[in-house]
Amino acid sequence: MGTVWSGFDEVLHRRVALKELKIPDGIPAGEKLELRERIMREARALAGLSHPNVVTVFDVLDSGGDEPLVVMELVPSKNLAAAITELGRLDAAQAGVVGHGTAAALRAAHRAGITHRDVKPGNVLISDDGRIKLTDFGIARNESDAPMTSAALVLGSPAYIAPEVAAGQPVTPAADLWGLGATLWAAVEGRPPYDVDGDPVRTITEVVDGPVPVPTVTGPVAEVIAGLMVKEPAARMPLDEVRARLRPLLADPDDPIFPGSPDVPTVMARVPAPPGGTAAPPRVPAPAPPGPLGPTGTGTYGRSPVADPVPAPAPPPAERPRPARPSSRGAAPARVAATGPTTVLGAVPLVLGGALLVLLGALAGFTGVRALAGQEPLSTVTVATDRSLRTTYPDPLGFTVPVPDGWTQFRSPTPDGSVVVRFVSPDGRQELSVRAATSVQAVTDALTPEALGVDPVEAGPVEQLPDGSSQVALTTGSGSAQRSTLMRIVPGRDRQGGVWVLQLTSPAGRAEDAVAGLFDAVASGFRATPG
C-alpha cells in the first residue's frame, strides 16, 4: 500500500496521515512517468471531494522523486479486513452499516467523476467511534499488484476485482459496484469470494470464467450482494438502491454496532483549585453530539426517528465570546469552549521537516485542532494545570523541565540546525516547547509574521522578571486558528550569552488562568544542566 505515517501539519495545526504512494516495479520509464502524472491528477481531484464516509485528502505533494506524497485525514481506526479476522462473520446489522456507508462514499465519488478501482475490506475503515470511511481511491495500490494488458493499468486485489477489469477492459464506476458486492460477501462469509489456493493468476481466471459465488446468508444484505455481483456491468444494482435496501438494517446511532466502538468521549476540564478547597467544577456549555454509525447520505450521522422526537430543552443564552489578548496575567475565570481530542494511530509519529509541512520558526508547533472532518466538537476540553505536572523530564540538550502527565514528547530540527523539544497534550491542542537561541534580542526580533510564517502576529511588551529571565505573550493567527503563546527566555545557556526559550501555546482566549498557572509552574521548574 505504500508507507503511511502519522504526523502534524504545523501550518493548519492538525494531525494528518502522510502516505508515500508506490508505483509498481517493472514499468518502463515513459509509462511510469505517465502513471505518476495520472496519480497526481487523480489525487488532486480527490482532494476536492468532501464526504463524511470518505477519508479526506488535504493535499498531494510532489517530492521531486518518482513517488508522490499524499496528505490526508488521520482516522484512528481498523479496516474491515481486520474486523473480519477479529469477529469472523459480520451480522446483518454490521454488514448493513458497512454497505450503507461505503455505498454513500462511492456515490459521492462517482458524482465527482472519481472511480475507486480497488474497493475491498482493506480499504474500508471502521473508525474508533464507529463511522465507516472509504480510503485509497485508486491512488495507493499494493506494490504486488501486477500490470495487465498494458503497463499503465494496475489491477486491484484479485479476489475483489471486477470480471471485466480482470479481462482487460477499461475501468468504469461499475467496477466499484462489483467491489462493494465482493466486500459485503467477505463480510458476511468471513472469507473472500474468490481465492484459488492463494494463486492470484488462478483466482483472476476464476473471477473471469467461473460462476458467481452465492452467500449462505439470506435477507437484504444477500439481495444487495446478488444485485452487485453481476458479471454484466450495466446490470449491477445502482448505489441508491443499495442504500435504500440496507437502510432498514441501520440501528439507533447511539447503540455501537461494532464491539469496542467507544461512545463519543467527554474529556473533563481541570481548573486550578482554590487554596484549601476542591477544584471548581468545569462549565459544560453544550450537550454531547449525537452518537456514531447512522446513515450519512444527508451529511449527518443519524437517522430519522421512527416516532416524533421529544423537543429538546431550550439552550441557555449564549455568552458573548471574549476577545483574545496576549496576556498571561489577570485573565477572567476560565471559560471552557467546545473542542475535542484526536487519537494518534498506532504508528510512530513522524515529525515532518523541510518544506513539506513545517512552519518556519519554532513558535506555532504542534498545537492542533480536530482532524476528524465533519465531526461535531465535544462539549469540553482538557485544560492541564500545574497540578497535572509529572516527574521532571531530563533532556540531553542540557535542561530539565516538568511536563504535564500524558503529554507526548517529540524532537524536530529547525532551519538553523538546532533542535526543538516539544511536548504535545493528549488532545493535540496545547504544546510546550523548549529550544536554544543565541540571545534575547534574536528571539524577540523573530516575533514577526515573516519569521513565524503566520499572520497576524500580535506581541505584547517584554516583561523583565526578578530572576533575570524575560517573558512575552503573543497571539498568532485569526478565527478558529488563533493561538496564544506564553514565552519565557531564560539566560545562562552558555558563556556566549545564549538563552533557553520556553513556550506554551494554546487556543486563544480559553482557560487563560489555568494556562498561565501551568506555564508559571513549568517555567519555575525549568533548570539548565551542566553540559
Steps between C-alpha positions, in 0.01 A plus 500: 500500500795733532629646821270693735605724786302698750619856540408859573423769247667797666342754264136404561555356849350155453603138514530340158597177330775516240510228235784434261347347190672203343519453123550130415842386385561377148324785319698669218619851580264675260192315620611542860506877453156490336360292786654736754338801335163325493535420870578864573198621302271249666625587848441868436150426375430294811620789718187683388270220621358559847267238644452353849572147373813590306847544649570860405807577292644835606785531252724313260868588509752460223812395689715517187546124491309226323236459767257774612399569859136538599396686816166378630266481794630293789231250601567289811348176379534141390410380156220261417746221422630519857143507633415186303808329640402607852125438484470233233178551310327834546133492585235666285502827696878533484511416130215744440693785661810416297308472175294813554799717588719363221223545245458861612872561452499342154193695395669828594818398319320393184305825491836680514631291211729288717520120481652319797638197309587297809198457730586224747487440878849639548389838366185529712580652838297467820604799708538484875166678537329255264479705180566339163767660281615400152865562421758446223306625199715347230809688613666253738525153357681196629854477377426136411218596262601383154449688172241346267470562123714814528750636746279796579213287627548381856245262641351497843488192721422184297231375740297822466572614145213531255494234225512751215806671650672166553430425132678818395208730436505867612422580861162669549296591809317168457821327613456664840152348525645152459769581756235611749306178447814290542590693815157436652530133397825475698342682794210255540695186407825577680716430192559641150251407227784373278823340616649209308769365731647848542604509133417846355510385137265206559280723716467757221418222254225382733364855528478527121385151406355346816151530646408780737506367858175511694509599870358260755306776677162637400328834539569854374879464507487185288265673256740792468795266444308317228410831337858627503694186407363477147748436221325739263608847624189681378273262694648567844285652772523881520648648816178682588318167504779344707458767765121476494508123552753521784345796680254286705798315649648813652461502875465792737819704451538520878547122516852399388483230233857378518655372825751742639349807338508747788238758568601850401727601788457799722830619639450687824680829538721553800529851642715625788361409841450785745738496797380256764204389291410265222525557129222707352270298278545556126242690302331285238344731242334246273376142496708229338452449126290216361656156494668337201399243241187651350450535126688785345328569173377837622833599645407432864565205727152389589177368363148632514329372815204266469297701750471873526803632685461651842579871483836580652510752783577852395873571520621762745575843361835501327773705657671751282854376438779702655763621253840338544781711634871431531514491877599243758378694802165617627281295271136446584386159631559221255236443234502155351397493135387204294790310353622145498796266478649302217663163559825412325520173307720221628786598267794703623425868424725662243581865557522636149787733422617711209258663262219246526300582811733692728412849614806725492628567847414313814197692624192343343603144577258212527202657669217352299132495434285196440596304190183304466330690221133564537480390863325717756718642778491352845344683789816559704874522457790384710672788675819385666603683818800517727350211700535269199879533480687174512862411573746746353615411149879503445623575148847435356506854359573612856183577688226350715138612495178384670242376248126432543406138535408328174665751267702344217857606428629568147827638368523689173775691321487873432625682188814614685601141578401492867227294663162584650372269774121496498243358740149469356182459706290186446237695304764672285384850591781610732873486450792567729833547324859565601775618266831681506563847358794734472357797694187668632517751216514224239187343646295817521611619155359178353146563628380610157263348241791452261711308751214299649315428177162604641302823478413700701743496792418721800775505761472671836781683679801307625474466879816477708462252788687513834704188422652664190283325245268676255141419413276599212146404402383497142203402287532354150252422227133584493160338535500133599874483428587773751757391759637660816861441596678572827876519451774517762860567405745363756864620489808298582499234228868561427775753559431671167166639618286217371151454641232236539153569360195340664161531330150384582254533211124453544175596323449872550264628768434169673569425866766769514543483878563126486743537210689781675522295821630199311761706318621666820543157660686362198727803465573508874601135488726538196869444571804517274734207564879496457606398151 
